[in-house]
Amino acid sequence: MAKTKTVYVCTDCGGEHPNWQGQCKDCSAWNTLTEFRVPPPDSRPDPMRDGMRDGMRDGMRDNRRGYAGKRSEIQRLSDISLEKMPRITTTISELDRVLGGGLVPGSAILIGGNPGAGKSTLLLQVLSSLAKDNPVLYVTGEESLPQIARRARRLNLEAPNLQMLSETDVTLIAQTVRELKPKIVVMDSIQVMHLPEITSAPGSVSQVRETAAYMIRLAKQSDTILLIVGHVTKDGSLAGPKVLEHMIDCSLMLEGGSDSRFRTLRSIKNRFGAVNELGVFAMTAEGLKEVKNPSAIFLSRGSEQSAGSVVMVVWEGTRPLLVEVQALVDMSQMSQPRRVTVGLDQNRLAMLLAVLHRHGGIQVGDQDVFVNVVGGVKVMETGADLALLCAVVSSFRDRVLPDDLVVFGEVGLTGEIRPVTSGQERLSEAVKHGFKKAIVPYANLPKEPIPGVEVIGAKKLSDALEAL
């Protein structure tokens, strides 16, 4: 009789070890190994085999080993069809933008976020819209059905065809999916689901890994779109084994604090689209509403301008976004001045301050520097370097910059201003919002003058500071 194998899995990288040890050999993380019991191959849960027991066709028995339920065949790369994948629109354009154009049949999508961010609300809105023309199933393990019905009534959602199920046993959920054959299934959430064959508690590494693999395999076999809700840890990353992020096709993160009514949806992994797209939503009494023009919201500046504030143009996916960056430079009362950033990389701030001293002649080594991106937006690109330094210089000199000025550009270690992508589109977006002056990299100067805006090209940091 086959015995159950015990391994130890790292919750950070998913690496397996035969014995427990304090440090993971793969990622060098400490105290991240968790016991994981691997059942024998014959007793391991298999949705295809379980479906055969419930009366599925016996002719598919030979294909049960395939991950997608189909026998693998060798094909030449030139013979593979390049037809566009059929997609199902979610009726929410901001969500479709982040997904890459819509939902792909047979895909597994993981949606994470802090408690109260609106994950369940967003998925309930999506299924309510799609239930009019498609068979859908909402599986909840954390809330009761009356709670969800009460929320749908509060959001004024009318979905008489939306099918609901309150269950945590994955085998029973898979049996329901095979009977109803829905196009879209939502599991809320993966941390409360369990397989009876796994002895560990729900939410453990063993349960999360096996339940996710079980449902993803079923989704691939039946071309069902699987939407999985996942919890996050204290540091904001997805909870559970790291291998979970490798198993799914798309990973989305819904961000936004409880003190802000705006939510941002960002793609961390996407096999069917770009990973740098950003969707913006507003939390209202009727649920999440998409924001068509997020730049207008992030530019809601006060009537009186203060020193240390400037507007920059960042590129998010396929569109430019205008956001305000603020800096506060003050005399430090500590032996080591503080460097604090919100929405930007703190290490990059320290590097840019060194460039400002070396090539700009401005010393802030004895000053506390605080930088914030207004609106809770996280800027990931280097095109915000020049705007950040302009805001720091403005606060340090106590000089108010013009309210119709926009700045963007990357700053190199030698003090040069390097070009950024889509410079023409960034300038066009700034003109739409009434900006009349722009300091940009010299290589991003438009070939033809843009009516209504004065564009200044800077080759070095000293040129940009002189233009201020």
C-alpha positions as CSV (number, residue, x, y, z in Angstrom):
1,M,0.0,0.0,0.0
2,A,1.4,3.4,-1.0
3,K,2.3,5.7,1.8
4,T,1.7,9.4,2.0
5,K,4.9,11.4,1.3
6,T,5.8,14.4,3.5
7,V,7.7,17.3,2.2
8,Y,8.4,20.9,3.4
9,V,7.3,23.7,1.1
10,C,8.5,27.3,1.2
11,T,5.6,29.7,1.4
12,D,7.6,32.5,-0.4
13,C,9.1,30.7,-3.4
14,G,7.3,27.3,-3.4
15,G,10.5,25.3,-3.2
16,E,10.3,21.8,-1.8
17,H,12.7,20.2,0.8
18,P,12.7,16.6,2.1
19,N,13.4,17.8,5.7
20,W,12.6,20.8,7.8
21,Q,15.3,23.5,8.1
22,G,15.4,27.0,9.2
23,Q,16.4,28.6,5.9
24,C,15.0,27.9,2.4
25,K,17.9,26.9,0.1
26,D,16.1,28.3,-3.0
27,C,15.2,31.9,-1.8
28,S,17.3,32.1,1.4
29,A,14.2,33.1,3.4
30,W,14.0,32.1,7.1
31,N,11.2,30.3,8.9
32,T,9.1,29.8,5.8
33,L,9.0,26.0,5.5
34,T,5.6,24.4,6.1
35,E,4.8,20.7,6.2
36,F,3.0,19.4,3.1
37,R,1.7,15.9,2.8
38,V,1.6,14.6,-0.8
39,P,-1.0,11.8,-1.2
40,P,-0.2,8.7,-3.3
41,P,-0.7,9.2,-7.1
42,D,-3.7,6.8,-7.1
43,S,-5.5,8.5,-4.3
44,R,-4.7,12.1,-5.4
45,P,-7.9,14.1,-6.2
46,D,-8.5,14.2,-9.9
47,P,-11.6,16.1,-11.3
48,M,-11.6,14.0,-14.4
49,R,-11.6,10.7,-12.6
50,D,-14.2,12.0,-10.2
51,G,-16.4,13.2,-13.1
52,M,-16.2,9.7,-14.6
53,R,-17.5,8.3,-11.4
54,D,-20.5,10.6,-11.7
55,G,-21.4,9.3,-15.2
56,M,-19.1,11.2,-17.5
57,R,-18.1,9.5,-20.8
58,D,-15.8,6.5,-20.5
59,G,-14.1,7.4,-23.7
60,M,-12.3,10.2,-22.0
61,R,-10.6,7.8,-19.5
62,D,-7.4,7.7,-21.4
63,N,-7.0,11.5,-21.3
64,R,-7.4,12.0,-17.6
65,R,-3.6,12.5,-17.1
66,G,-3.6,15.6,-19.3
67,Y,-3.7,18.9,-17.4
68,A,-6.2,20.4,-19.8
69,G,-8.2,17.1,-20.3
70,K,-6.8,16.6,-23.8
71,R,-4.1,14.3,-25.2
72,S,-1.0,16.3,-26.1
73,E,0.1,16.4,-29.7
74,I,3.3,17.6,-31.3
75,Q,2.8,20.6,-33.7
76,R,5.2,22.7,-35.6
77,L,5.4,26.3,-34.5
78,S,4.5,27.5,-38.0
79,D,1.3,25.3,-38.1
80,I,-0.1,26.6,-34.9
81,S,-3.2,28.8,-35.5
82,L,-2.8,32.4,-34.7
83,E,-6.5,33.2,-34.6
84,K,-7.5,35.7,-31.9
85,M,-8.6,34.0,-28.6
86,P,-12.3,34.4,-28.1
87,R,-13.0,36.7,-25.2
88,I,-16.0,37.5,-23.1
89,T,-16.4,41.1,-22.1
90,T,-17.1,41.9,-18.4
91,T,-19.2,45.0,-19.4
92,I,-16.7,47.0,-17.2
93,S,-14.2,48.7,-19.5
94,E,-11.6,49.3,-16.8
95,L,-11.6,45.6,-15.9
96,D,-11.4,44.6,-19.5
97,R,-8.5,46.9,-19.9
98,V,-6.5,45.2,-17.1
99,L,-7.4,41.7,-18.3
100,G,-6.2,42.5,-21.8
101,G,-9.6,42.7,-23.5
102,G,-11.9,40.4,-21.6
103,L,-12.2,37.0,-20.1
104,V,-10.6,34.0,-21.9
105,P,-12.4,30.6,-21.7
106,G,-10.5,28.1,-19.7
107,S,-8.5,30.7,-17.8
108,A,-7.9,30.9,-14.1
109,I,-7.8,34.4,-12.6
110,L,-6.8,35.2,-9.1
111,I,-8.0,38.5,-7.5
112,G,-6.4,39.7,-4.3
113,G,-6.6,42.7,-2.1
114,N,-6.9,44.0,1.4
115,P,-10.1,43.3,3.4
116,G,-12.8,45.8,2.3
117,A,-11.1,46.7,-0.9
118,G,-14.2,45.5,-2.9
119,K,-13.2,42.2,-4.4
120,S,-16.5,40.4,-3.7
121,T,-18.4,43.6,-4.7
122,L,-16.7,43.8,-8.1
123,L,-17.2,40.1,-8.9
124,L,-20.8,40.3,-7.9
125,Q,-21.3,43.2,-10.2
126,V,-19.6,41.4,-13.1
127,L,-21.6,38.2,-12.6
128,S,-24.8,40.1,-12.3
129,S,-24.2,41.7,-15.7
130,L,-23.0,38.4,-17.4
131,A,-25.8,36.3,-16.0
132,K,-28.3,37.9,-18.4
133,D,-26.7,36.0,-21.4
134,N,-24.4,33.4,-19.9
135,P,-24.8,30.6,-17.2
136,V,-22.7,31.7,-14.2
137,L,-22.1,30.3,-10.7
138,Y,-21.0,32.3,-7.6
139,V,-19.6,30.0,-4.9
140,T,-19.1,31.6,-1.5
141,G,-17.4,30.0,1.5
142,E,-17.1,33.0,3.8
143,E,-20.5,34.6,3.5
144,S,-24.0,33.2,3.7
145,L,-26.4,33.5,0.7
146,P,-28.7,35.9,2.5
147,Q,-25.7,38.2,3.1
148,I,-24.9,38.3,-0.6
149,A,-28.5,38.8,-1.5
150,R,-28.7,41.7,0.9
151,R,-25.6,43.2,-0.7
152,A,-27.0,42.8,-4.2
153,R,-30.2,44.5,-3.1
154,R,-28.2,47.4,-1.6
155,L,-26.2,47.8,-4.9
156,N,-29.5,47.6,-6.9
157,L,-28.2,44.6,-8.9
158,E,-30.9,42.7,-10.7
159,A,-29.7,39.2,-11.7
160,P,-32.6,36.7,-11.5
161,N,-30.5,34.1,-13.4
162,L,-27.4,34.3,-11.2
163,Q,-26.9,30.9,-9.5
164,M,-25.5,30.9,-6.0
165,L,-23.9,28.2,-3.9
166,S,-22.6,28.2,-0.4
167,E,-20.1,25.4,-0.1
168,T,-16.4,24.8,0.9
169,D,-16.0,21.2,-0.2
170,V,-14.2,21.4,-3.6
171,T,-15.4,18.0,-4.7
172,L,-19.0,19.0,-4.3
173,I,-18.3,22.3,-6.0
174,A,-16.7,20.4,-9.0
175,Q,-19.7,18.1,-9.1
176,T,-22.1,21.1,-9.3
177,V,-19.9,22.7,-12.0
178,R,-20.1,19.5,-14.1
179,E,-23.9,19.4,-13.7
180,L,-24.7,23.1,-14.4
181,K,-21.8,23.6,-17.0
182,P,-21.5,27.4,-16.3
183,K,-19.2,29.6,-18.4
184,I,-17.9,31.5,-15.4
185,V,-17.3,30.3,-11.8
186,V,-16.3,32.5,-8.9
187,M,-14.7,31.0,-5.8
188,D,-14.8,33.3,-2.8
189,S,-12.3,32.6,-1.4
190,I,-9.6,30.0,-1.9
191,Q,-8.4,30.2,1.7
192,V,-11.6,28.6,3.1
193,M,-12.0,25.8,0.5
194,H,-10.8,22.3,1.3
195,L,-10.5,18.8,-0.1
196,P,-11.6,15.9,2.1
197,E,-8.6,13.8,1.1
198,I,-6.2,16.4,2.6
199,T,-6.0,16.2,6.4
200,S,-4.7,19.7,7.0
201,A,-6.9,22.6,7.9
202,P,-8.4,25.0,5.3
203,G,-6.0,27.8,4.4
204,S,-2.9,25.8,4.9
205,V,-0.3,25.3,2.2
206,S,-1.5,21.8,1.5
207,Q,-5.1,22.8,1.1
208,V,-4.6,25.9,-0.9
209,R,-2.2,24.2,-3.3
210,E,-4.3,21.1,-3.9
211,T,-7.7,22.8,-4.1
212,A,-6.4,25.4,-6.5
213,A,-4.8,22.7,-8.7
214,Y,-8.1,20.7,-8.6
215,M,-10.3,23.6,-9.7
216,I,-7.8,24.9,-12.3
217,R,-7.6,21.4,-13.9
218,L,-11.4,21.3,-14.0
219,A,-11.5,24.7,-15.6
220,K,-9.0,23.7,-18.3
221,Q,-10.9,20.6,-19.1
222,S,-14.3,22.2,-19.4
223,D,-13.2,25.7,-20.8
224,T,-14.7,27.3,-17.8
225,I,-13.6,30.7,-16.7
226,L,-12.5,30.4,-13.0
227,L,-12.3,33.6,-10.9
228,I,-10.6,33.0,-7.5
229,V,-10.6,35.4,-4.6
230,G,-7.4,35.4,-2.5
231,H,-6.4,36.9,0.8
232,V,-3.3,39.0,1.3
233,T,-0.7,39.0,4.1
234,K,0.4,41.9,6.3
235,D,2.9,43.1,3.7
236,G,0.3,43.2,1.0
237,S,1.3,40.1,-1.0
238,L,-1.0,37.2,-1.8
239,A,-1.4,34.7,1.0
240,G,-0.7,31.0,0.4
241,P,2.2,29.2,-1.3
242,K,4.1,31.0,-4.0
243,V,3.3,28.2,-6.4
244,L,-0.3,29.4,-6.5
245,E,0.8,32.4,-8.5
246,H,2.5,30.1,-11.0
247,M,-0.5,27.9,-11.5
248,I,-3.0,30.7,-12.4
249,D,-3.1,32.5,-15.8
250,C,-3.8,36.0,-14.5
251,S,-3.2,37.7,-11.1
252,L,-4.9,41.0,-10.3
253,M,-4.5,43.1,-7.2
254,L,-7.2,45.5,-6.0
255,E,-5.6,48.3,-4.0
256,G,-7.0,51.1,-2.0
257,G,-7.1,52.2,1.6
258,S,-10.2,52.4,3.8
259,D,-9.7,56.2,4.0
260,S,-10.0,56.7,0.2
261,R,-13.0,56.1,-2.0
262,F,-10.8,55.3,-5.0
263,R,-9.5,51.8,-5.9
264,T,-6.8,50.8,-8.4
265,L,-6.8,47.5,-10.1
266,R,-3.3,46.4,-11.4
267,S,-2.3,43.3,-13.2
268,I,0.7,41.4,-11.6
269,K,0.7,38.5,-14.0
270,N,-1.3,38.1,-17.3
271,R,-0.7,35.4,-19.9
272,F,-3.3,37.0,-22.2
273,G,-2.3,40.7,-22.0
274,A,0.0,43.3,-20.7
275,V,1.0,43.4,-17.0
276,N,1.4,47.2,-16.7
277,E,-2.3,48.1,-17.2
278,L,-4.1,50.1,-14.5
279,G,-7.8,50.3,-13.9
280,V,-9.3,53.0,-11.6
281,F,-12.6,52.6,-9.7
282,A,-14.6,54.7,-7.3
283,M,-16.3,53.1,-4.4
284,T,-19.9,54.4,-4.2
285,A,-23.2,53.5,-2.5
286,E,-24.0,51.4,-5.6
287,G,-20.7,49.5,-5.7
288,L,-17.5,50.1,-7.7
289,K,-17.9,52.6,-10.6
290,E,-15.3,52.8,-13.2
291,V,-13.4,56.2,-13.6
292,K,-13.2,57.1,-17.3
293,N,-10.8,60.0,-16.8
294,P,-8.6,59.3,-13.7
295,S,-6.3,62.2,-14.5
296,A,-9.0,64.7,-13.7
297,I,-9.4,63.1,-10.2
298,F,-5.7,63.0,-9.3
299,L,-5.3,66.6,-10.4
300,S,-7.9,68.0,-7.9
301,R,-5.4,70.5,-6.5
302,G,-6.2,73.3,-4.0
303,S,-7.0,76.9,-4.9
304,E,-3.7,78.1,-3.4
305,Q,-0.5,76.5,-4.7
306,S,2.4,75.7,-2.3
307,A,6.0,75.0,-2.8
308,G,7.0,71.4,-3.3
309,S,4.2,70.4,-5.7
310,V,4.4,69.6,-9.4
311,V,2.4,67.5,-11.9
312,M,4.0,64.7,-13.8
313,V,2.8,62.4,-16.6
314,V,3.3,58.7,-16.1
315,W,2.5,55.9,-18.6
316,E,0.3,53.2,-17.3
317,G,-0.2,50.4,-19.8
318,T,-1.7,52.0,-22.9
319,R,-2.6,55.4,-21.6
320,P,-0.9,58.4,-20.0
321,L,-1.9,59.4,-16.5
322,L,-1.4,62.9,-14.9
323,V,-0.7,62.8,-11.1
324,E,0.7,65.2,-8.7
325,V,3.9,64.6,-6.7
326,Q,4.5,66.5,-3.5
327,A,7.8,66.8,-1.6
328,L,8.6,68.2,1.8
329,V,12.2,69.1,2.7
330,D,12.8,70.2,6.3
331,M,15.8,70.5,8.6
332,S,16.5,67.2,10.2
333,Q,16.7,67.0,14.0
334,M,18.3,63.5,13.9
335,S,21.8,62.3,13.2
336,Q,20.5,60.4,10.1
337,P,18.0,62.4,8.0
338,R,14.9,60.5,7.0
339,R,13.9,59.5,3.5
340,V,10.3,58.6,3.3
341,T,8.3,57.9,0.1
342,V,4.7,57.0,-0.5
343,G,4.0,55.7,-4.0
344,L,7.6,55.7,-5.1
345,D,10.8,53.7,-4.6
346,Q,12.6,54.8,-1.5
347,N,16.0,53.6,-2.8
348,R,15.6,55.5,-6.0
349,L,14.9,58.7,-4.0
350,A,18.2,58.3,-2.2
351,M,20.0,57.8,-5.5
352,L,18.3,60.9,-7.1
353,L,19.2,63.1,-4.2
354,A,22.9,62.1,-4.7
355,V,22.6,63.0,-8.4
356,L,21.0,66.3,-7.4
357,H,24.0,67.1,-5.2
358,R,26.6,66.0,-7.6
359,H,25.2,67.5,-10.9
360,G,22.7,70.1,-9.6
361,G,24.8,71.7,-6.9
362,I,22.0,71.4,-4.2
363,Q,22.9,69.7,-0.9
364,V,20.1,68.2,1.1
365,G,22.2,65.8,3.1
366,D,21.1,67.4,6.4
367,Q,17.4,67.6,5.5
368,D,14.5,65.2,6.0
369,V,12.9,64.5,2.6
370,F,9.3,63.2,2.4
371,V,7.7,62.4,-1.0
372,N,4.1,61.5,-1.7
373,V,2.2,60.7,-4.9
374,V,-1.3,62.2,-4.5
375,G,-4.3,59.8,-4.8
376,G,-2.6,56.7,-3.6
377,V,-1.1,55.8,-7.1
378,K,2.0,53.7,-7.1
379,V,4.4,54.9,-9.8
380,M,6.6,52.1,-11.1
381,E,8.4,53.8,-14.0
382,T,11.5,55.9,-14.1
383,G,9.8,58.7,-16.0
384,A,8.9,60.4,-12.7
385,D,12.6,61.1,-11.8
386,L,12.7,64.6,-13.1
387,A,9.4,65.6,-11.6
388,L,10.4,64.2,-8.2
389,L,13.6,66.3,-8.2
390,C,11.7,69.4,-9.3
391,A,9.4,69.0,-6.3
392,V,12.3,68.5,-3.9
393,V,14.0,71.7,-5.2
394,S,10.8,73.6,-5.0
395,S,10.3,72.7,-1.4
396,F,14.0,73.2,-0.5
397,R,14.1,76.7,-2.0
398,D,10.5,77.5,-0.9
399,R,9.6,78.5,-4.5
400,V,6.1,77.9,-5.9
401,L,6.1,76.3,-9.3
402,P,3.6,77.4,-11.9
403,D,0.3,75.5,-11.7
404,D,0.3,75.0,-15.5
405,L,3.7,73.3,-15.5
406,V,4.0,69.6,-16.2
407,V,7.3,67.6,-16.0
408,F,8.5,64.1,-16.9
409,G,11.8,62.5,-17.7
410,E,14.3,59.9,-16.5
411,V,17.5,61.1,-14.7
412,G,20.7,59.1,-15.1
413,L,23.5,58.8,-12.7
414,T,25.7,61.1,-14.8
415,G,23.1,63.9,-14.6
416,E,21.7,63.4,-18.1
417,I,17.9,63.5,-18.8
418,R,17.1,60.4,-20.7
419,P,14.0,60.1,-22.9
420,V,10.9,58.1,-22.0
421,T,8.4,56.2,-24.1
422,S,5.3,57.8,-25.7
423,G,6.5,61.3,-25.1
424,Q,4.2,62.8,-27.7
425,E,1.1,61.1,-26.1
426,R,2.1,62.4,-22.7
427,L,2.3,66.0,-24.0
428,S,-1.1,65.6,-25.8
429,E,-2.7,64.4,-22.5
430,A,-1.2,67.4,-20.7
431,V,-2.6,69.8,-23.3
432,K,-6.1,68.3,-22.9
433,H,-6.0,69.3,-19.2
434,G,-4.9,72.8,-19.8
435,F,-1.2,72.7,-19.1
436,K,0.8,75.3,-21.0
437,K,4.4,74.6,-20.0
438,A,6.3,71.4,-20.1
439,I,9.9,70.4,-19.2
440,V,10.8,67.2,-21.0
441,P,13.9,65.3,-22.1
442,Y,15.5,66.9,-25.2
443,A,15.0,63.7,-27.1
444,N,11.2,63.8,-26.5
445,L,10.8,67.3,-28.0
446,P,8.0,67.1,-30.6
447,K,9.0,67.4,-34.2
448,E,6.3,69.9,-34.8
449,P,5.2,72.6,-32.3
450,I,2.1,71.8,-30.3
451,P,-0.4,74.7,-30.2
452,G,-1.0,76.1,-26.7
453,V,2.0,74.6,-24.9
454,E,5.6,75.7,-24.5
455,V,7.9,72.7,-24.4
456,I,11.4,73.0,-23.0
457,G,13.9,70.2,-23.7
458,A,16.6,69.5,-21.2
459,K,19.7,67.5,-21.9
460,K,21.1,67.6,-18.3
461,L,19.7,68.1,-14.9
462,S,21.3,71.6,-14.7
463,D,19.3,72.6,-17.8
464,A,16.0,71.5,-16.2
465,L,16.8,73.4,-12.9
466,E,17.7,76.5,-14.9
467,A,14.4,76.2,-16.8
468,L,12.5,76.2,-13.5
